[in-house]
Amino acid sequence: DILRAVALDGGIGLGDLNGTAFTASRASGYLSGWKHAFSVTEKINSKDLFEGIGKESKTFVFFRADSDLNCATIKDTYTSSNKSINFDDILNIRFSRTSLEQIKTKVIVHYKFDYGNGGYSLTTSAVQDTNAQTKYNLPAADSTLDINAKYIRDTTTAESYRDYLLKQWKQPHNLAEVKLPLSYFELELGDIVDFSDYPDKVFGETITANATRMSQTIYKYWMVVGAKRTVDSVVLSLFQLHDVS
């Protein structure tokens, strides 16, 4: 609702919003109770504002290939995808994994920005996962995410944001770049895919069924975070989803 209001106030026409995506994000309930409040005290690029607000929730904000403003909210849990990728359709695929430096086993959020002195008035208590610190040999001092939330002034929201960040980043995520035929042309950023019959394991885990790592469900579902189209193929960048409930 905030993103929609800001977009309309900023001069983006109602017809240039992907209403289906905004409605789905609102109806999902995964941001229920989250509150954001802020002032825009100097000129800012609207794209930076949208991305900043989205970054401090569970929402990615982006412009689609048709130039419509779109959003996709990370769900706590997943049970289905928009489309399955068949092994025989894969023209090329490369898997990788987020680095150990991106793992965060302890999170602190600074919030309620003071527009007078340029600092933050409040700070959440820290949350950490000692099991992750042990598993990945990462002491808290080397894996702490100490983050500023300029668009959050509410304590409950700041704590929800903190808890989400820990669940999302306490373990590495698998990544994939896959080249597919034009039958996958309709896939957009934010869509969810799965691999229906991929025969091999990836970093020791199957990707055709949910896996469990350190008591956390590693879903067989992947979010499309990048899409490049040519006259004869589509190249998708994929981010494997974890349970963040």
C-alpha positions as CSV (number, residue, x, y, z in Angstrom):
1,D,0.0,0.0,0.0
2,I,2.8,2.4,0.8
3,L,4.7,1.7,-2.4
4,R,1.5,2.1,-4.4
5,A,0.7,5.4,-2.8
6,V,4.3,6.7,-3.3
7,A,4.3,5.6,-6.9
8,L,1.0,7.4,-7.7
9,D,2.1,10.5,-5.8
10,G,5.3,10.4,-7.8
11,G,3.5,10.6,-11.1
12,I,3.4,7.0,-12.1
13,G,0.1,6.3,-13.7
14,L,-2.3,3.6,-12.3
15,G,-2.0,1.8,-15.6
16,D,1.8,1.6,-15.2
17,L,1.5,-0.5,-11.9
18,N,1.3,-4.2,-12.1
19,G,-1.9,-4.3,-10.0
20,T,-2.0,-8.1,-9.9
21,A,1.4,-8.3,-8.1
22,F,0.6,-5.5,-5.7
23,T,-2.7,-7.2,-4.8
24,A,-1.0,-10.5,-4.3
25,S,1.6,-9.0,-2.0
26,R,-1.0,-7.3,0.0
27,A,-3.2,-10.4,0.3
28,S,-0.4,-12.8,1.1
29,G,-0.3,-11.7,4.8
30,Y,3.5,-12.1,5.0
31,L,3.9,-8.4,5.8
32,S,0.9,-8.2,8.1
33,G,1.5,-5.8,10.9
34,W,4.7,-4.3,9.3
35,K,4.6,-0.5,9.4
36,H,6.8,2.0,7.6
37,A,7.1,5.7,8.0
38,F,9.5,8.3,6.6
39,S,10.0,11.7,5.3
40,V,11.6,12.6,1.9
41,T,13.6,15.7,2.9
42,E,15.5,16.2,-0.3
43,K,15.2,15.2,-3.9
44,I,15.6,11.5,-4.5
45,N,15.3,9.2,-7.5
46,S,12.0,7.4,-7.2
47,K,13.6,4.1,-8.1
48,D,16.0,4.4,-5.2
49,L,13.1,5.3,-2.9
50,F,11.0,2.2,-4.0
51,E,14.0,-0.1,-3.6
52,G,14.9,1.4,-0.2
53,I,11.4,0.8,1.2
54,G,11.3,-2.7,-0.3
55,K,14.7,-3.6,1.1
56,E,13.5,-2.9,4.6
57,S,10.6,-5.4,4.3
58,K,10.5,-8.7,2.3
59,T,9.7,-7.0,-1.0
60,F,11.6,-6.6,-4.2
61,V,10.5,-3.6,-6.3
62,F,11.4,-3.4,-9.9
63,F,10.3,-2.4,-13.4
64,R,9.2,-5.3,-15.6
65,A,10.2,-5.7,-19.3
66,D,6.9,-3.9,-20.2
67,S,8.0,-0.9,-18.0
68,D,5.3,-1.5,-15.4
69,L,6.3,-1.1,-11.7
70,N,6.2,-4.5,-10.1
71,C,6.8,-6.0,-6.7
72,A,7.4,-9.5,-5.4
73,T,7.2,-10.3,-1.7
74,I,9.3,-13.1,-0.2
75,K,6.9,-15.6,1.5
76,D,7.7,-17.4,4.8
77,T,6.9,-20.7,3.2
78,Y,6.4,-22.1,-0.4
79,T,4.3,-24.9,-1.7
80,S,4.1,-24.2,-5.5
81,S,5.7,-22.5,-8.4
82,N,4.7,-20.5,-11.4
83,K,6.4,-22.9,-13.8
84,S,8.5,-26.1,-13.7
85,I,11.8,-26.3,-15.7
86,N,12.2,-29.6,-17.5
87,F,15.7,-31.0,-17.7
88,D,15.4,-31.7,-21.5
89,D,14.7,-28.0,-22.1
90,I,17.8,-26.8,-20.4
91,L,20.3,-25.4,-23.0
92,N,22.9,-24.5,-20.4
93,I,23.1,-24.2,-16.7
94,R,25.6,-23.0,-14.1
95,F,25.2,-23.3,-10.3
96,S,27.0,-21.3,-7.7
97,R,26.5,-20.5,-4.1
98,T,26.6,-17.3,-2.0
99,S,29.9,-16.8,-0.3
100,L,30.7,-17.3,3.4
101,E,31.1,-13.6,3.7
102,Q,27.4,-13.2,3.0
103,I,26.3,-15.4,5.9
104,K,25.1,-13.4,8.8
105,T,24.7,-15.3,12.1
106,K,23.9,-12.2,14.2
107,V,21.7,-9.2,13.3
108,I,21.1,-5.8,14.9
109,V,18.8,-3.1,13.4
110,H,19.1,0.6,14.0
111,Y,15.8,2.4,13.3
112,K,13.7,5.6,13.9
113,F,16.0,7.9,11.9
114,D,16.4,11.4,13.4
115,Y,16.2,13.9,10.5
116,G,17.7,16.6,12.8
117,N,21.0,15.0,13.7
118,G,21.2,12.3,11.0
119,G,21.4,9.4,13.4
120,Y,19.2,6.6,14.6
121,S,17.2,7.0,17.8
122,L,16.6,3.3,18.6
123,T,18.3,-0.1,18.2
124,T,16.9,-3.6,18.5
125,S,18.4,-6.2,20.7
126,A,20.6,-8.6,18.8
127,V,19.5,-12.0,17.6
128,Q,21.9,-14.7,16.7
129,D,22.1,-18.4,15.7
130,T,24.9,-20.2,17.5
131,N,24.3,-23.4,15.5
132,A,25.1,-21.5,12.3
133,Q,28.2,-20.0,13.9
134,T,29.4,-23.5,14.7
135,K,28.4,-25.1,11.4
136,Y,30.1,-22.5,9.3
137,N,33.0,-21.7,11.7
138,L,31.9,-18.1,11.8
139,P,32.2,-16.3,15.1
140,A,29.6,-13.7,15.8
141,A,32.2,-10.9,15.5
142,D,32.9,-12.0,11.9
143,S,29.3,-12.5,10.8
144,T,27.3,-9.7,12.3
145,L,24.8,-7.7,10.2
146,D,24.6,-4.3,11.8
147,I,22.0,-2.5,9.6
148,N,20.3,0.9,9.4
149,A,16.6,1.0,8.6
150,K,15.7,4.5,7.5
151,Y,12.1,3.7,6.7
152,I,11.2,1.9,9.9
153,R,10.1,3.8,13.1
154,D,8.0,1.0,14.7
155,T,9.7,-1.3,17.2
156,T,7.6,-4.4,16.2
157,T,8.5,-3.9,12.6
158,A,12.2,-3.4,13.3
159,E,12.3,-6.7,15.3
160,S,10.4,-8.5,12.5
161,Y,12.9,-7.2,10.0
162,R,15.8,-8.3,12.2
163,D,14.4,-11.8,12.6
164,Y,13.7,-12.1,8.9
165,L,17.2,-11.1,8.0
166,L,18.7,-13.7,10.3
167,K,16.6,-16.5,8.9
168,Q,17.3,-15.4,5.4
169,W,21.0,-15.1,5.6
170,K,22.2,-17.5,8.3
171,Q,23.0,-20.1,5.6
172,P,24.4,-19.9,2.1
173,H,21.9,-19.8,-0.8
174,N,22.3,-21.8,-4.0
175,L,22.2,-19.7,-7.2
176,A,21.7,-20.7,-10.8
177,E,22.0,-19.2,-14.3
178,V,20.0,-21.2,-16.8
179,K,19.5,-20.8,-20.5
180,L,16.1,-21.9,-21.8
181,P,14.2,-21.9,-25.0
182,L,11.5,-19.3,-25.8
183,S,8.8,-21.5,-24.3
184,Y,9.9,-19.9,-21.0
185,F,9.7,-16.4,-22.4
186,E,6.9,-15.3,-20.1
187,L,8.8,-15.7,-16.9
188,E,9.5,-12.4,-15.1
189,L,11.5,-11.1,-12.2
190,G,9.8,-12.3,-9.0
191,D,8.3,-15.5,-10.5
192,I,8.9,-18.8,-8.8
193,V,10.2,-21.8,-10.6
194,D,11.3,-25.4,-9.8
195,F,13.2,-28.1,-11.5
196,S,10.9,-31.0,-12.3
197,D,13.4,-33.7,-13.1
198,Y,16.9,-32.5,-12.7
199,P,19.0,-35.7,-12.2
200,D,22.0,-34.5,-10.3
201,K,22.6,-33.1,-6.8
202,V,23.7,-29.5,-6.3
203,F,26.3,-29.0,-3.6
204,G,25.3,-32.4,-2.2
205,E,21.5,-31.7,-2.1
206,T,18.7,-32.7,-4.4
207,I,16.9,-29.8,-6.1
208,T,13.7,-31.7,-7.1
209,A,12.5,-31.9,-3.5
210,N,12.8,-29.9,-0.4
211,A,16.0,-30.4,1.6
212,T,16.8,-29.8,5.3
213,R,19.9,-28.0,6.4
214,M,20.4,-27.2,10.1
215,S,16.7,-27.7,10.8
216,Q,15.8,-25.2,8.1
217,T,13.8,-26.2,5.0
218,I,15.7,-25.5,1.8
219,Y,12.9,-25.3,-0.7
220,K,13.0,-26.8,-4.2
221,Y,11.7,-23.4,-5.3
222,W,13.7,-20.6,-6.9
223,M,12.9,-17.0,-7.4
224,V,13.7,-15.4,-10.7
225,V,16.0,-12.4,-9.9
226,G,17.2,-11.7,-13.4
227,A,16.0,-12.3,-16.9
228,K,17.7,-11.7,-20.3
229,R,15.9,-12.4,-23.5
230,T,17.3,-12.9,-27.0
231,V,15.6,-13.8,-30.3
232,D,16.0,-17.5,-29.6
233,S,16.4,-18.0,-25.8
234,V,15.9,-16.8,-22.3
235,V,18.6,-16.6,-19.6
236,L,17.3,-16.6,-16.0
237,S,19.2,-15.8,-12.8
238,L,17.7,-17.8,-10.0
239,F,17.9,-17.6,-6.1
240,Q,17.0,-20.7,-4.1
241,L,14.4,-20.0,-1.4
242,H,14.7,-21.0,2.3
243,D,12.0,-21.2,5.0
244,V,11.9,-17.9,6.9
245,S,8.8,-18.6,9.0
